[in-house]
Amino acid sequence: MRLLMWHAKSKLYVHAVELHAKRQPLHRGTPIGTTLSTKILAALERRKRPIQNALNKFNTYRLDYLKKFAPNQVSLPKNQPLTYQIFANLSLHHAFWQDVYLYHSRAPWALSNDVRNGIQAVLTIERTNEEVLLIKQELTSAISWAVDLHQQLSNRVDFIEQQTYEPDDETEGNSITSVDLGDCKESVKWLLVQYVLRDHLSKHKKLILDWALDVAELWSKLHEGDQTHEWFNLAELIANQQLEVDVTVAAPNIVRNGEDDQDNPDYPDNSASDGAGEEVEAAQLMGMLNFDDDAPDYTDNNDTME
C-alpha cells in the first residue's frame, strides 16, 4: 500500500513540475502578449483532467492507508483530500513532497512533521545569520570606502594648495595630470584640477551626510551601538562644518544706522570681483582652454589623476 502511495505521489510531482514550468511565463513579470497568454491558459486547462485523475488516485490510496495503519490521523487537516486548487498552489519545496513517511525509518524527523518543520526553521535561522554577516561586511566596506575616498580627496586638495608655482614654470615633470588640458600654463592646470577635486569633495561630503542617519541606524542594530568606526567621527565633523556654513549664510548683514553700506565692514566688497571675475563650472573652464586640434581624443577615456 505504501508503494501505491509512493507511485501516485511521484506522478503528482511530475505534474507539479510541468505545471510550474508552464505557468512560469505568466509570473516572471515580463509582458508576453495576449496571444501567448491565451495559449498558456489553454494548455493549463488541458492538463487539469489528468492531474485531477492523479489526485483522485493519491487521495484514495492515502485514505486507505491511514484507515488501516493510522486511523487516528484521518481527521488531521494535512490528511484531508487534496484538491486541484490546493495542488496548483503548492510550491515545489513544500513539505508535502517529503516522502519520509513512506519509508521504514522510525527516527523523529521521519515520524513527526513538527520535527521536520523545526529542522527547516533552524536552517532558515542559519541562512539568516549568514545574510546578517554579509550585510555587516558590506556596510563596513561601504563606509570604509567613503572614509578612504574623503581622505584621498582632502590630501590631494591640501597638496595642491601647498604648492607654489612660478608663472613661467612649465617643467614637464611637474605636471599635475597626464590628461591633455590644452596649450595652457601649468599653473592653470593646477587650478583646474584643484577646482574639479573640490567639486568632487563637496559632492562626496553631501553623500556622507545623506548616508549618516541610515548608517547609524543599521550599525546600531548590527553592532549593538558600538560606534568605534572612524566613519562616525568623519560624519560628525562634516555635519558640524555644514552647520557652520549654514549659520554663516543665514546670518543677515548688519547695517549700522547713519552709516553708508560701503563703510560697513560686514558689507561685501564688490570691487574685488572686477579683477577676479565670476566663478565658472569646470566644464565651462575646460571649454575656454585652447586645445590642440592634433591632440588625441580623450572623450571616451576615464580621466585618471596621477
Summary of the structure (lengths in Angstrom):
residues: 306
radius of gyration: 36.3
end to end distance: 78.3
largest distance: 109.8
contacts: 655
relative contact order: 0.07
helix: 70%
strand: 0%
